[in-house]
Every structure is written in C-alpha cells, then in structure tokens.
Amino acid sequence: MKVGDVYTCEDCGAEFAVTKACDCEDCQPKCCDKPLKLKGREPAAPQGGCCSG
C-alpha cells in the first residue's frame, strides 16, 4: 500500500485513504469482513503557492 492509495468497500461504500505506506506482503485492508478494492490515488495536496498564507 502506498500513500495516496484509496480503497473502497464494495458492500457499504466506505472509502479509506492510505496516509502511511505499508510494504508488508500480507497487508490487506478489510471492511464488512471483506478485502477492500483499490480505487486509485488521491491528488497530492498543493504545497506553497499564493494562498498558503
């Protein structure tokens, strides 16, 4: 699992975003007692710019 990956539960529709990477081979997030499906990656948050204060 990589930072930014988004997993979705096909039963309840919950979505989970990865905020800390995990590189173990057996890592499989679950919801509703079933493995989650990889949906995609969230866009990275903007850094700096005119509105960063």
DRENGUKE-357244 format. One record per atom (N, C-alpha, C, O): residue number from 1; atom name; x, y, z. Coordinates in steps of 0.05 Angstrom, whole numbers. Each point is the difference from the previous one (the first is absolute). Layout:
+-----+----+--------+--------+--------+
|   k |  a |     px |     py |     pz |
+-----+----+--------+--------+--------+
| NUM | CA |      X |      Y |      Z |
...
+-----+----+--------+--------+--------+
***
This chain:
+-----+----+--------+--------+--------+
|   k |  a |     px |     py |     pz |
+-----+----+--------+--------+--------+
|   1 |  N |     17 |    -23 |      0 |
|   1 | CA |    -17 |     23 |      0 |
|   1 |  C |     18 |     25 |      0 |
|   1 |  O |     19 |      1 |     15 |
|   2 |  N |    -26 |     17 |    -32 |
|   2 | CA |     15 |     25 |     -2 |
|   2 |  C |    -16 |     24 |      9 |
|   2 |  O |    -25 |     -1 |     -1 |
|   3 |  N |     39 |     21 |     11 |
|   3 | CA |    -14 |     25 |      8 |
|   3 |  C |    -16 |     10 |    -24 |
|   3 |  O |     11 |      3 |    -22 |
|   4 |  N |    -36 |      4 |     27 |
|   4 | CA |    -17 |     10 |    -21 |
|   4 |  C |    -18 |    -21 |    -13 |
|   4 |  O |    -19 |      8 |    -13 |
|   5 |  N |     24 |    -33 |     18 |
|   5 | CA |    -18 |    -21 |     -9 |
|   5 |  C |    -27 |      3 |     13 |
|   5 |  O |     -1 |      8 |     24 |
|   6 |  N |    -20 |    -13 |    -38 |
|   6 | CA |    -27 |      2 |     11 |
|   6 |  C |    -13 |    -27 |     -4 |
|   6 |  O |     -1 |    -11 |    -22 |
|   7 |  N |    -10 |     -1 |     44 |
|   7 | CA |    -13 |    -25 |      0 |
|   7 |  C |    -30 |      4 |      5 |
|   7 |  O |     -7 |     17 |     16 |
|   8 |  N |    -10 |    -33 |    -29 |
|   8 | CA |    -29 |      3 |      2 |
|   8 |  C |    -11 |    -27 |      8 |
|   8 |  O |      8 |    -21 |     -9 |
|   9 |  N |    -28 |     22 |     27 |
|   9 | CA |    -16 |    -23 |      8 |
|   9 |  C |    -23 |     -3 |    -19 |
|   9 |  O |    -16 |     18 |     -3 |
|  10 |  N |     14 |    -41 |    -10 |
|  10 | CA |    -21 |     -5 |    -20 |
|  10 |  C |    -27 |     -4 |     14 |
|  10 |  O |    -21 |      2 |    -14 |
|  11 |  N |     21 |     -9 |     40 |
|  11 | CA |    -26 |     -4 |     14 |
|  11 |  C |    -12 |     26 |     10 |
|  11 |  O |    -23 |      5 |     -6 |
|  12 |  N |     38 |     11 |     21 |
|  12 | CA |    -11 |     24 |     12 |
|  12 |  C |      8 |     26 |    -13 |
|  12 |  O |    -12 |     21 |      6 |
|  13 |  N |     32 |    -22 |    -24 |
|  13 | CA |      8 |     24 |    -15 |
|  13 |  C |     21 |     17 |     15 |
|  13 |  O |      8 |     21 |    -10 |
|  14 |  N |      0 |    -29 |     34 |
|  14 | CA |     20 |     15 |     15 |
|  14 |  C |     26 |      1 |    -17 |
|  14 |  O |      7 |    -18 |    -14 |
|  15 |  N |      7 |     41 |     17 |
|  15 | CA |     26 |      3 |    -14 |
|  15 |  C |     21 |      6 |     21 |
|  15 |  O |     -4 |     14 |     19 |
|  16 |  N |     28 |    -26 |    -23 |
|  16 | CA |     22 |      3 |     18 |
|  16 |  C |     24 |      9 |    -16 |
|  16 |  O |      8 |    -12 |    -20 |
|  17 |  N |      5 |     34 |     28 |
|  17 | CA |     24 |     11 |    -13 |
|  17 |  C |     24 |     -8 |     17 |
|  17 |  O |      0 |      3 |     25 |
|  18 |  N |     21 |    -12 |    -38 |
|  18 | CA |     25 |     -8 |     14 |
|  18 |  C |     16 |     26 |      6 |
|  18 |  O |      6 |     15 |    -18 |
|  19 |  N |      0 |    -11 |     43 |
|  19 | CA |     16 |     23 |      9 |
|  19 |  C |     28 |     -8 |      9 |
|  19 |  O |     17 |     18 |      3 |
|  20 |  N |    -12 |    -44 |      1 |
|  20 | CA |     26 |     -9 |      6 |
|  20 |  C |      5 |    -26 |    -15 |
|  20 |  O |    -16 |    -19 |      2 |
|  21 |  N |     37 |     17 |    -17 |
|  21 | CA |      5 |    -23 |    -17 |
|  21 |  C |      5 |    -25 |     16 |
|  21 |  O |     10 |      1 |     23 |
|  22 |  N |    -16 |    -24 |    -35 |
|  22 | CA |      5 |    -26 |     12 |
|  22 |  C |     10 |    -18 |    -22 |
|  22 |  O |    -13 |     -2 |    -21 |
|  23 |  N |     36 |    -11 |     25 |
|  23 | CA |     11 |    -17 |    -21 |
|  23 |  C |      0 |    -30 |      8 |
|  23 |  O |     14 |    -15 |    -13 |
|  24 |  N |    -29 |      8 |     34 |
|  24 | CA |     -1 |    -29 |      6 |
|  24 |  C |    -16 |    -14 |    -21 |
|  24 |  O |    -18 |     11 |    -12 |
|  25 |  N |     24 |    -36 |      7 |
|  25 | CA |    -13 |    -15 |    -22 |
|  25 |  C |    -28 |     -9 |      7 |
|  25 |  O |    -16 |     -5 |    -18 |
|  26 |  N |      9 |      3 |     43 |
|  26 | CA |    -26 |    -11 |      8 |
|  26 |  C |    -20 |     22 |      7 |
|  26 |  O |    -22 |     -6 |      9 |
|  27 |  N |     29 |     31 |    -13 |
|  27 | CA |    -17 |     22 |      7 |
|  27 |  C |    -24 |      2 |    -19 |
|  27 |  O |      3 |      4 |    -24 |
|  28 |  N |    -27 |     -7 |     35 |
|  28 | CA |    -24 |      1 |    -16 |
|  28 |  C |    -22 |     13 |     18 |
|  28 |  O |    -11 |    -13 |     17 |
|  29 |  N |      6 |     39 |    -22 |
|  29 | CA |    -21 |     14 |     16 |
|  29 |  C |    -27 |    -13 |     -5 |
|  29 |  O |     -7 |     -9 |    -22 |
|  30 |  N |     -9 |      8 |     44 |
|  30 | CA |    -27 |    -12 |     -2 |
|  30 |  C |    -21 |     18 |     12 |
|  30 |  O |      6 |     17 |     17 |
|  31 |  N |    -31 |    -21 |    -26 |
|  31 | CA |    -23 |     14 |     10 |
|  31 |  C |    -23 |    -20 |     -5 |
|  31 |  O |      0 |    -14 |    -20 |
|  32 |  N |    -20 |     14 |     37 |
|  32 | CA |    -22 |    -19 |     -2 |
|  32 |  C |     10 |    -29 |     -3 |
|  32 |  O |    -13 |    -16 |    -15 |
|  33 |  N |     35 |     10 |     28 |
|  33 | CA |     12 |    -27 |     -1 |
|  33 |  C |      9 |     -9 |    -27 |
|  33 |  O |      2 |    -24 |     -5 |
|  34 |  N |      3 |     43 |    -14 |
|  34 | CA |      9 |     -6 |    -27 |
|  34 |  C |     23 |     18 |     -7 |
|  34 |  O |      2 |     22 |      9 |
|  35 |  N |     16 |    -32 |    -27 |
|  35 | CA |     22 |     17 |     -9 |
|  35 |  C |    -10 |     25 |    -15 |
|  35 |  O |    -20 |     -2 |    -15 |
|  36 |  N |     33 |     24 |     19 |
|  36 | CA |     -7 |     24 |    -15 |
|  36 |  C |     12 |      0 |    -28 |
|  36 |  O |     20 |    -13 |     -4 |
|  37 |  N |    -33 |     27 |    -14 |
|  37 | CA |     10 |      2 |    -28 |
|  37 |  C |     15 |     26 |     -3 |
|  37 |  O |     -9 |     21 |      9 |
|  38 |  N |     32 |    -23 |    -23 |
|  38 | CA |     16 |     24 |     -6 |
|  38 |  C |    -15 |     17 |    -20 |
|  38 |  O |     -6 |    -10 |    -22 |
|  39 |  N |      1 |     35 |     29 |
|  39 | CA |    -15 |     18 |    -17 |
|  39 |  C |     18 |     17 |    -17 |
|  39 |  O |     -3 |      3 |    -24 |
|  40 |  N |     23 |      9 |     37 |
|  40 | CA |     18 |     18 |    -14 |
|  40 |  C |     16 |     16 |     20 |
|  40 |  O |      3 |     -8 |     23 |
|  41 |  N |      8 |     30 |    -33 |
|  41 | CA |     16 |     17 |     17 |
|  41 |  C |    -13 |     28 |      3 |
|  41 |  O |    -10 |     11 |    -20 |
|  42 |  N |     11 |      0 |     44 |
|  42 | CA |    -10 |     27 |      4 |
|  42 |  C |     21 |     19 |    -11 |
|  42 |  O |     24 |     -5 |      2 |
|  43 |  N |    -32 |     27 |    -13 |
|  43 | CA |     19 |     20 |     -9 |
|  43 |  C |     16 |     11 |     24 |
|  43 |  O |    -11 |      3 |     22 |
|  44 |  N |     36 |      3 |    -26 |
|  44 | CA |     17 |     10 |     21 |
|  44 |  C |     -9 |     28 |      8 |
|  44 |  O |     -9 |     16 |    -17 |
|  45 |  N |     10 |    -10 |     42 |
|  45 | CA |     -7 |     27 |     10 |
|  45 |  C |     20 |     21 |    -11 |
|  45 |  O |     24 |     -6 |     -1 |
|  46 |  N |    -34 |     29 |     -8 |
|  46 | CA |     18 |     20 |    -10 |
|  46 |  C |     20 |     10 |     21 |
|  46 |  O |     -8 |      2 |     24 |
|  47 |  N |     32 |      4 |    -31 |
|  47 | CA |     20 |      9 |     18 |
|  47 |  C |      7 |     29 |     -7 |
|  47 |  O |      5 |      7 |    -24 |
|  48 |  N |     -6 |     11 |     43 |
|  48 | CA |      7 |     28 |     -4 |
|  48 |  C |    -21 |     14 |    -18 |
|  48 |  O |    -24 |     -7 |      2 |
|  49 |  N |     32 |     25 |    -18 |
|  49 | CA |    -18 |     14 |    -18 |
|  49 |  C |    -10 |     26 |     12 |
|  49 |  O |      7 |      7 |     22 |
|  50 |  N |    -24 |      7 |    -37 |
|  50 | CA |     -9 |     26 |      8 |
|  50 |  C |    -19 |      0 |     24 |
|  50 |  O |     -3 |     20 |     13 |
|  51 |  N |    -10 |    -42 |     -7 |
|  51 | CA |    -20 |     -1 |     21 |
|  51 |  C |     11 |    -13 |     26 |
|  51 |  O |    -16 |     -6 |     18 |
|  52 |  N |     42 |      1 |    -16 |
|  52 | CA |     10 |    -15 |     23 |
|  52 |  C |      4 |     18 |     24 |
|  52 |  O |      8 |    -10 |     21 |
|  53 |  N |    -12 |     36 |    -23 |
|  53 | CA |      0 |     17 |     23 |
|  53 |  C |     27 |     10 |      6 |
|  53 |  O |      4 |     15 |     19 |
+-----+----+--------+--------+--------+
***
